[in-house]
Amino acid sequence: MKRGQGYAMPLGTTVNGRNVNFAVCVPEGKECELLLYKDGNETPALTYQMPEADAVGSVRFLELQDFDYSSYRYHYKVADEILMDPYAKEVCGGHPFGKKEEGKATQLRARIAPDTYDWEGDKPLKIPYHEVVAYSLHVRGFTKYSSSKVKHKGTFAGVSEKIPYLKSLGINQIQCMPVYEFEDCKRNYINYWGYGGGFYFAPKAAYAAGPSAMDELKDMIKNCHQSGIEVVLYFPFEEGVHAQLAERCLEYYVTEYHVDGFILNPYNVPIQSIQQNALLTGTKIMRKEEFFQNTMRRFLKGDEGMVSDVTWALKHNSKEDGAFNYITDHTGFTLQDLVSYDGKHNELNGEKNQDGPDYNYSWNCGAEGPSRKKVVMQLRKNQVRNAFFLLLMAQGTPCILAGDEFGNTQKGNNNVYCQDNETAWLNWNKCKEDSELLQYVKALIVLRKKHPVLHKVDQLQGLDQTSCGIPDVSYHGENAWRVPYEVASRQLGILYSGAELKDNDCFVAYNMHWVEHTFALPALSNGQKWYQVMDTNAGFFPKLKLLKNQKELEVSERTIAFLIGK
């Protein structure tokens, strides 16, 4: 092995055959040394000075040639401080998730990782925004519960084992909470979610069933792609993160991991620069936006004055700004809890129920928490169905919170950031207990995909763009062509014209009021008639139901009805 000149970019380690380049940013005026450890040894076997005189800007670098790097790990020593490489591609020496030994320091070291993975021709899928039906999950919590029945629980491999389930559900994108190497054992709690600082370039070792987190995450992504499922990663980045590091990180995951997109916090990273990055062209740059969530939650429980906001939210197109639609998220209640609790119940978090959002826009349907009252249980069932309809029949990109499709509960905890246990893990037994809900969600996704008017490429304009006599979208109430914008209104009828896309005309009647309402039905052209496909009270009809009254439709309280013209 001999030392070569090396090069300043890219930062981190770059393997070229048996040569390894090391590049790291070091503050001006400080000494820097590369420390190489034999695997398992406490003291460095080799050290190399990285003098400031050889630096380019603040970047120190060197190359080790003819280097058998596979049995070595490394640190940098800057002044008198031993530091991890922030660009480390793989980290070793950690502890099992949440199992740090009391009084024992964790000896994290960076591993030199070659790029020898066989992608077998895999590429990012680039599914258009309007065709995506997303599913948000926590890699560990998704399969950690014993009821998941997977072999490798709580890992990337465990997610791969659940791909047949995801495919049968009908989703084509998973959104994964942080998968990079983060400190899961904080001073007085378990950092279950993974927010905060970390080694962003390195997949979390504790999420791997085997020896290589890199290969296992790549396997998961390749397996998802083979089943037509995109993989999008949450990268919240901590406040104050260097913009260059964040951008290089995203580039790395796109080029080395074939990731399809990212969910970013626009307050912590330069979104505009990232969107203009040539290496990220075609990559989904997404963000969370609470407007849809809060609007639909309030409409769902029957708040007044919501029709105007609902109208906007139902037609907003995610392609415009990357804001996807969700009603529930890992921050806040699950959907089952949203209809079962008026207030949060976070006592297990040890913060005297002071943590977590106070404003949830939830409604317990008449009883706080679990209930055996038939009227309460039926109302909750209908409200869950209504919520899924509001989500999946809106334009833009919908995202389901993992487990909502079978009634998963966190027992009223709306902030499970520290709950690495059965409170936060998905209980797959619920899948059997509420198979009816699961089948309903699958049918809704099929319905959405079947009718292009429910997920158009571009923003709906409310204009007759094909000279067919009716606009692409129009709004109705007890009178046709009149929007019920009154403050007391809790109902809305929407007509989607299928002329432009050679689809059926579709009419949706939303009645979130606690009394029955009548909706005026717009007249159809060419002798077509209205047929009812389903309503959220009765579910999907075995056969299309021809309406006897083609001029108006009666919709029960807290019910949504769906019609097609043919």
Phi, psi and omega in degrees: 000137176222160182268134176245180183293314181080186183210155191279334182230146001280161177291157184093207178252143175231122181262128176228094185067242178257013177253140180231126176260136177244129178220131185212145176278131181227133178302147181301137175086001181252142176285149180222139181221137174272127179249125180247126182249137167291140183306121178096349181269147182277328183252149182294141177274330182220146175224145179223129175288142176237082190293147180296332181298334181266001187286157167248111189064235178256014182262121173263148183202157172198161177237135173255122186256148183052052189251121175277080191282347190298332182259013182245150170236164185216156170227170166245144173249112181247118192056241180251014185253131176274123187233147171280152175286118180296344178259014180304133183269343174207141184240139179228169178091008180277189181246163172303153186305122176070015186241036180295132182284134182302128175079000181251123181287140177280126182263072177288136175223155179274138177256140178278116190249118177281156177259084182241012185289138178267105182279351178054040177081008182294146175217157172305146188281328180055049174290131179301147182309316187288345179262356183279135165238108191263165185214118184264127183219161173254120188306317181286308185293339183297321184232009185289327180299142181301332182289352180292335177063019175268161181284317185252080187290137174075024185227172173301320178297326177296321176298316178302322180295335182267005181300319177303322177296313181300318180294319180293330178293327178107004180279156178227020173204133169251139177249113187261129172298167191317127180244004179277170183287109179234163178279111182272343177256095177278181186303316184224019177201165175270126178276081186291318184289325180093014178284156180109197182288170179173184175261093194293337183275348186252122174298148185291122183298325181290349176268006181252137176279332181254193185283342184238108176294326179302306183294325183289322175293320177296320175301315181300315181294315179297318179297319177298314181299322179295338177258012177076026182244123176286158174237119178244136184248136170287127171229081181292333185050142180280157180300135179089002179299143181293131183301323180296318180298316181299316182291319178296325179297313180295319176302318183297315182290332176287314184282322186263336183242357179059031180294142185273339182181176183221148170252118188242157172265109185295346179278343185252343182226156182280086185304315184298317178297318180297319180294335181266359181289122185298327180290341182256009177300128181088349176277136180287120175252105191244163180212154175275137178223120188279356184300311181300313181304306185292322179297312183289326176297317181291320177296319181301318183271359172094025176295148179278162174072025185257350190299319181298314179293323179296318179304315180293314185296325182288339181252357181295138182254124184296335181300333184293321186219004178075007180276113181271163183264135173207150175253329174231154185211171180298334172273109180117191181288152161289170181294319178298321179288330179299329180258008183240349184222134171278328182231162179286155179224078187255024184304326181296342181285348176079018180242027177055034178063024180268346182270169178082158182294138178275329182260103183251349183051043180258169176209129186276002177064021173115353178206137181277119177082198182305142181213147175255002180291123185301321182293323178291314181297320179292319179297317178298318179301315180293322181293323176296317177298318178300317181298316179296323178294314179303321182287310190276345177259007175275152172294169179088197185256111177276149177226123179268136172283128183308130179096339178299331183289350174229023171078031179298142182232149171248019176058038175086000177279121182253020182203070188274031183303335185243011187256083175272073184197191185292348174295317185262336181287150177289129176265100184289349174298331179297336180301322179280324183293325181234055179295334179296318177295317180300316179294324177297315180296317177302317181294322177297318179296319176299316180299316179300313183291330183290329186246103181302335181294341180274352178209069184287157180296314185248168181298136173294140186250343186073026182236153176277094187269356181236009181056041180263354178105345178225150180288167181297329175215141178215162190234144190216166178213227176291339173243138179294144176067017177235118183285127180279074185275000182304149182303321183282352184288136176229027181221154182202131173252136181232128175253122175256121179280130180266003187301314184297325185254009182054042179250171172292150164292137181237137179235128178243128178248110179262118175236097180263011178278162179269015173228157179292147177225152177256134178248133174284135181259124176299145180288141178267154181267168174058033176070014179286159180232161178273133175237138178268130180268319183192167161218160188285351176275316183263339184091198180278138179278143179302322177228154177304138185253109178292127180284130177292320178260110183272003183255336180208158184228128175269128182239127182297165179299143178049051183222148175240133180243147181234127181236152169232153177258132177203000000 
